[in-house]
Every structure is written in C-alpha cells, then in structure tokens.
C-alpha cells in the first residue's frame, strides 16, 4: 500500500473520528441502560413531597415569539415541581409577543427593585400575572439573548435557574429528572438534558401524546442529527467529564456561580457554549471541585428549521459561536492547568468540531481530484470511502436504531423505517451540505461577529386553539407597554 503523507494523515483523521463515534455508541448504550433502570425505580411523587429539592427560576428570553410564546409558557407552568417561577423577558419584540402574554395571562404592573450587578439594556417595565402568581414578565429594550438572560438571572429569586428557549417545550417531569442531581452533588454547577425536535410532535398536558416524522426532508435529517449528537455525542463527552456544550434550549445552572463569572457574554453568538467554557475555566483556576454533566433523558423539545434557508442561517450561527468561544478561551488549549478540559476536550472541539468542515471537505476534494486526474491510489480511495462514508453511515444508523428500538418514542412502524432510511442517507449529501455551510461560516465569521440572523417560528401544535388576540381597537392593558 503506497500512501503519501497527506493521504495517510487524512485517513488517520477520519479513523480517529470514527473510533470516537464507536466508543460513543457503546458508552451511550451503557448510559441509556442505567438511565432506564433509574427511571424504573424513581418515584417522582416522592420527589415532589421530598425536602431536598431546590427552588428553580425558569428564564425565557423572547424576541418576536408571538407564534410560540403562549404554548411554551403554558407548558412551563404545568411542570411538576414543588417550587419554581417563570420569568419571561420580552426583548424589545417587534411583533405581538407582549400582547399575547397580556391577553393570555392578564398582566399587571409590579414594582420590583433589584440591584443589577451585570450591566444590561434598560428595563421598561415588570409585570405579574393576575391568573398565575408564578409568572413574571419583564419588558426591556432589545439587547439580544445574552442580555435578556442576564436581566432575568438578576431578577430571579431562586438558587437554581433554567435557561430555556421560547420556542421549546419541556416534559412535565423535566425539572424533577434534572434537579435531583443538585440534591445529590454540592459541587455540581450545570446539568444539561437531551433536546429533541418538536416538529412532528403533538404536546398536551406536559407530555408528548403523538410523535411522528415531520413531512419535509430537512426536518427529518435534523431528527437523525439531533439523535446522533445528543444520544451519542453529549452522552459520551459527559460520561468522561469532557462536556463543553450545554444546549441553549435547556440547561440548569447554579445562579450564584453564573453571577460570579459575569453571566452571559454579549460579544458572541454562542453565548451558551461560551458560558460553559468560562465556568470550566473559572473552576479550574480557583482549584475548586466541580461538575458539569448531562441527563440522557429526552426532556426538552424544540422547534427546528423547516426550510433549508433557515437551517443554513442556524448552522452558520452555531459554527461562528463555536469558533468564537474556543478563540476567546484559547489559553486553555493543551494547557495542563485545565486538566482534561485543556488537554483533551479543547483539542477535540478544535480539530473535530471547529476545523472539521475544513479538514473533511479538503479530504473530499483531494479524493475527487485524485480520481479525476487518474493519480489516485486505490487503497486511499477505498479506505477514504470506508471511513468517511460507510463507517459514518453505520454509526448514524446504529444510533437511530438505539433510539427506535430501545426508547421507542416513535410508535408508528412506518416512521421508524423512514427514520432509519434517512440515517442511511445522512452521510450521502446532508452532512456534506452542512459542512459547506460551516466552512463558509469559518471563513467569513470574523467579518460578521455578533450577527445573529433572522429565524422564523411556527405555531406549536398543542391540540388546542390559541388564545384569541385582544380587539384591535382596545387600548393596551398596561400604558407602560410600547
């Protein structure tokens, strides 16, 4: 076998990537089995009556979320947990987000004097619901998601806060599943949970009552991707103490530590990952014992883009946020002071996440050029196809099989088969398309720092009609609302 140095390095890269996937798959099966055993013996009613729970503040930043905000807030208020509050921050929305909240929950002005230690955009008004005393709504000037979370974090009353997206829904037992980790571990800083696409699901009474595959290919590919990323990727990294990402759609944090490190950063579009890396860095530099972990149970359901253009914008932003967070904390890279985070986790995220589009697409291009020019090495092309396409497809198919046959969340046999079919197609076009989007984001990201990109929301199917809006001629209930 005659391979050039470049060909050999590309094969080593893909081999390492797939070895990691294989380790991840075996780890996932083990962790999933443990989770299922714990779930069988866990008595949620006992947790509800127990004295070890810690109160939680749910923080919900909302910008132009009129299509989803009612269903989301209702689902949050229906959660099974002894003590919690919901804080919705209207981040200067230009649509009817605040009107929908007012019509649904009957908002009234509420004086709240809170010392703000983290600078934020001005707060216009604070309101409480006449129908639900656990709901607080804060109206503020537009400042972005990080700014909204920082406002809500400082208004929060409880020692734990849960950062949520306004287009997400939670399983009714989500907080019970996650918060019990804090009761068992005083060193725990953050717990994340599995996020699944809400598209194709019907949510009623805090539970998924019907789950089927959505109608478009772009949504189905994302279901395959989410299952692989959360079920295999996050589970494995958490099991070995290497987790650098907690999804912005759901994460439970210790409020005091988050405030101590300055809250969410404004100078990145990946504020969720950046905060996790900063918490790792802070704890390591303070030489304090800590843990940042992840719950394998599917507890959060979020809307995913239903068009290719929206998906392009989202993946572009994710890639830029990843690079910004890694660059901001580049001092940790291969620095023994930061333990396994600096020596293993940071290099993994740099080479197999941030630089993956550049390396993988270069490998594809090299293989094509060698074949077209007739200079290809048959062993290289065969091994490249095996490692880059065939083995990756096998791993993706195996991950979907674990989801389909062990969890059985998708009940319809036809949908199960279609999901497995999309898993086979995932590495034959969709992955390469996302690599191109991320490659472009890598090249142009420094020129577009801080640009979020416009996203569109769809109404969440809860099986019930939304609350009708107030009459156009009615004056606003609250004169301070603009």
N, C-alpha and C positions, 0 to 999 in steps of 0.2 A: 504494500500500500504506500504510494508516493503522495504525500500531502505536503503542501507548502506550510510555512509557519502561520500565515494568515488563515488558511483553511483550518488548520489544527486548532487555532485559538477560537475561531467561531464555533467549531464543534464542541470544544470544551465548555464554552459559554452555554450553549443550548443543553449540553449534557448536565451541567450543574443545575440549570433552571429546572429541568425535568426530574432530577434526583430530589430537588426540593419539593416539587409537586408530589412525588411518590411518598416522601416522608410525611408531607402534609396530609395526604389521603389516609394513611394508616393512623396518624395521630387523630384525625377527625373521627374515624370510626370508633377509636377508643374513647375519646371525649364524649361523643354522642351517646355511646352505651352508658357511660357514667351519668350523663345528664338524664337519660331515660329512667335509670334506676333511682336517681334522686327524686325525679318527678313523681314516681310511683309511691314513694314513701313520704313525700312532702305534703303536709296538711296546711293548706292555705287558710282555712278557718282558724287554726291555731295561731298562725302568724298574725292574723287580724286582731286576735284577742291578746297577743303577747305584749310584753312591756319593753322589749328590746328594740323596737323599731325606732328609726329616727325620722322626724318630720321632713318633708320634701317640698321644695318650691319648683314648680314646672315653669320654665321660661320659654315663651313662644314669640319670637320675633316675627312680625308680619308686615310685608310690603306688597301691596296690590294682591291680596289674597281673598277677595270677595267670593270667589268660586269655592273655596275650601274651608274658610275660617270657621263657619258655623259647625260643620260636621266634625272638624278637628277639636274644637273647644268642647263640644258635647261629649266626644269620646274621652277627652282628658278628665272631665268632671265625673264621668261614670266609672273611673278606675277604682278598683278595690284596694284601698289602702287606708290605714287608720287616720292619718293626719297629713294633709297636703293643701297647697294653694296653687292656683293657676294665674300666672302673670303674663298677659298678652301685651306686647309692645307694638303699637301702630307706628311704623317708622316713616311717617310722612306720606302715607299711601295716597296715590292719585285717583284711586277707584273708590268703591263704596265699602271698603273693609270696615271702617269705623261705623258706618251706618248699619251694616249687617249686624255687627256686635250689639249696637244700641237697640235695634229692633228685636233681636233675639233674647237679649239678657237684661234689658231695661237698665241702662247705665245711669248713674247719678254721680255728681262731683263728690270727691272725697279728699279732704286735706291730709297730705302725707308729708311730714318733714323728715327727710332722710339726708344724712351727711354723705356727700358724694366725694369719695377719695380718688376715684378714677374719672378723669375729665371725659365728658360726653357732650353731644349736641343738646340744646335746650329742650326741656320737657314743657309741653304746652298745658297739659292737664292730667290729672289722675282721677280715676273713676272706679266705683264699685257697682256690682250688680245688685239690683233690688230682689232678684229671683234666686241668686246663688252667692252666698256670702264668701265662698272660697275663690271667687273670680275678681281679679283686679285688672283694669285696662289702663295702660299708660300711653298717652298720645304725645309724640315728640317730633321734632324736626328730623328730616331724613339724614341719616348718617351711616347707613349700612348695617349689615347683620351683626358685626362685631360690636358696634356702638350700641345697638339695641340690647344685645345680651349683657353688655356691661351695665346699662341702665337697670335692667331687670334684676341682675345679680345684686345690685346695691339696694334695691327696694325689697328684695326677698327677706323673709323673716326667719327662714329655717336653715339648719346646718348643712343640709344637702340640697343641691339644685340639679335639675334635669334639663339639659339643653335640648330643645325639640325644634323641628321644622313645622311651619304652619300648614304644610300640605301632607302631614303624616298623621297616622292613627296608631294608637297603642292597644295591644291586647289588654284586657281588663285586669289581668294578673301580672302585668309587666313590672310594676313597681315592687310587688311582693317578691318576684323572682330575683330582682337585681339588688334591692335594698338590703336583703338579708345578708349579702356579702359584707356590708359595712358593719353589721352587728357582730359578725364573726372575726373581723380583722380591723384593728385600730390603725394599722399602717396603710390601709387602702386609701388611695387618692381618687381613682376614677374606675368606673365599670362601664363598659360598652355592651351592646347587645346586637344580636343578628337583625339586620334590616332586610326586608323583603319588598319587592314591588307590589304596590297596591292595585295596579292595573289588572283587571280581570277578577277582582275580588268584590264581594258584597259584604259590607260591615254593618252589623246590627247588634245593639246592646253590648258593645265592647268586645264582640267576637266576630271572627270571620265565619259567616254562615254559608258562603258559597265561594269556591275558589276554582277558577278555570283559566285557561290560557287566553290572553287578550287576542284581538283579531289581527294585529299587524306584526310583520316580521321583526321590525325594530324593537317592539316591546318584548317579543319572545326571546330574542337574542339577549336582551338585558336580564331577563329572568335567569337564563343559563349563566350569565356573567356574575350576577349577584350571588347565586348559589355557590359558584366556584370561589368567588372572592371571600365571602363571609364563612361559608361552611368549611373550606379548606384553608384559605389564606389567613384570615384573622384568628381562627381557632388555633392553628399551629403556632403562629407568632406569639400568641398569648400564652400557650402552654409552655413555651421556652423563655418567657419573660422578655420578648423582643418587640412588643407591640408599640408602634409609633402613631397609629391612626385609630381614633375613635370617631365613628361616623357623626357628622354634624346633625343627622336626623335623630339620633338618640345617644345620650351619654349622661351618666350620673356622677356628679363631682362633689368633692368636699368644698364647700363655699369658702371657708377661711383660707385655705391654701390657694385657691384660684384668685382671691382678692390679694393675697400676699405677693403673688408674682405679677400683679398688674392687670389681671383679666385678659380679655381677648385683644389681640393686636389689630390695629387699623391698617397697617401697611402691607397686608397680604390678602389675597382672595382665598387662601387656605387657612383661615383663622382657627378652624377646629384642629387640624393637624399641628399647626404651629404651637398652640397651647399645650398639647400633649408633649411635644418635644421639649418645650420650656419647663414643664413640670418634671420631666425626667432630669433635665439639666440641673434644675434648682435642687432637687432632692439629692442628686449625686454630689453637687458642690457643697451642700450642707452636711453631707455624710450621714443622712438620716435614713432609717429603714423605710421602705415604701413599696407599694404595689400598684400597678395599673393593669387591669385584667379585663376579661371579656366573657360574656354569657352566651353560650351556643344556642339557647332557645330563641326562636323567631318571635320577637316581642314588639317590633316596630314595623309598620307598613307604610311605605312612602310612594307617592306618585313618581313615575319615571317618564322621561320624554317619550312622546308618542309619534314624533316625526324625526327624520334624520337630521334636519337642520337644528332642532332643539338639542338633540343628543350631541351634535358637533359642538355646540356652544358649551354644553355642560362639561364634556371631556376636555375641551380646550382649557376651561377654567380649572378643572381638577389638576391637570398637568402643571399649569403655571403655579397653582398653590403648593403643589408638592415640591417643585424646584425652589420656590421662594422660601419655604420652611427649612429645607435642607441647607440652602445657602446661608440663611440667617444664622443657623447654628452649626456652621461648617467646622467650628473649633472642636466639636465633638467627634468628628470623623477620624477613626483609627486612633483615638486618644484613650489610653488605658485608664485615665482618671475616671472615665464614664462607664467603665466596666463593659459588660456585654452589649450595652446600648451603643457605645462608641466603637467597639471592636467588631461587632457582628451586625447589629441592627442597622446602623447608619450605612456601612458598606453595602448591605443588601438592598436598602432602599435607593441608594445612589446607582448601583450597577444594574439591578434587576427591576427597578421601577422607573426612576427618573431618566436613566440613559437607555432603557430598554427599547424605545422607539428608534433611536439612532443605531444601536447595535443590531437589532433584529432586522430592520429594513436594509441596512448595509449588507447583512448576510444574505437576504433575499436577492438584492441587486447583484451581489457577487455571483451567486449561483446562476442567475439568468444570463449574465454577461458571459460566464464561462461556457454555458451551454450554447448560446448564440454564436460565439466565436469559435466553437469547436475545440477549445482549450480545456474543457472540463475534465476533472478527474472523476471517473465513475464511482470510486469509493466515497469521495467527498459528496457528490450529489446524492448518492443513496443514503449515506449517513445523515446528511443535512435534512433530507425529506423525512427520514425516520424520526429524527429528534425534534425538528421544527414543526412538523405537521402531524405525522402519525401518532407519536407518543403523546403529544399535547392533546390530540383528539381523544385518545384513550383515557387520559386523566380527566378531561372535561366530562366525557361520557360516564366515567366511574363516579364522579362527584354527583352528577344528576341522578344516577342510579341509587346512590345512598339516600338522596332526598326523596326520590319517588317511592322506594320500597321500604325504607326504614321509618321515615317520618310520615309518609302517606298523606301529606297535606293536600295534594291534588287527587281528588277522588275519582274523576272520570277516566276510565281506561284509555279512551282516545286521546285525551290531553296528555296523559303520561307518555304515550308513544310519540306524540308530536314533540314533546319536550326533549325526549331522548334523540329524536331526529335532528332538532336544532342544535343539540350538543355535538352531534357529528359534523354539522355544517359550520360550527363556530370557528374552527381553525381554517376554514376554506373560504375566507373572504371577509367575514365580520371582524375578526381580530386584526387582520391586515389593514382594514379601513380605519379602525380606531388607532392603530399605530401611526398611520399617516396624519391623523388629526393631532395626536400627541407630539409627533415630530415637528409639525408646523408650530405648535404652541411652544415647544422647546426653543425653536429658532427665533420666534418673534416675541416671546414672553417679556424680555427686558424692555421692549418698546411699548408694552401695554400693561405695565404694572398697575394694579388696583382696579382694572376694568372688570366688572362683574359679568356683564352680558345679560340681555333680557331673556327671561323664561316665562312661559305661559302655563296657566293652571287649568285643570278640568274639574268640574263638579265631582265630588266623591259620592259614589253610589252607596247610600245607607238604607235603601229600600223605602225611604220616606221623603215626601216633598220638602223643599227648603222653606224656611220662614219667609212669608211674603214681605217685600220691602215696604217701608212707610210710603204714604201717598206723596207724590212729588210736590204737592202744594203745602204739606205740613212743614212747620218750622222745625229746625233741629231741636231735639230734646235738651241738648246742652249748648248754651250760647257760646261756650268757650271753644267748642269743636269747630275746626275750619276744614 
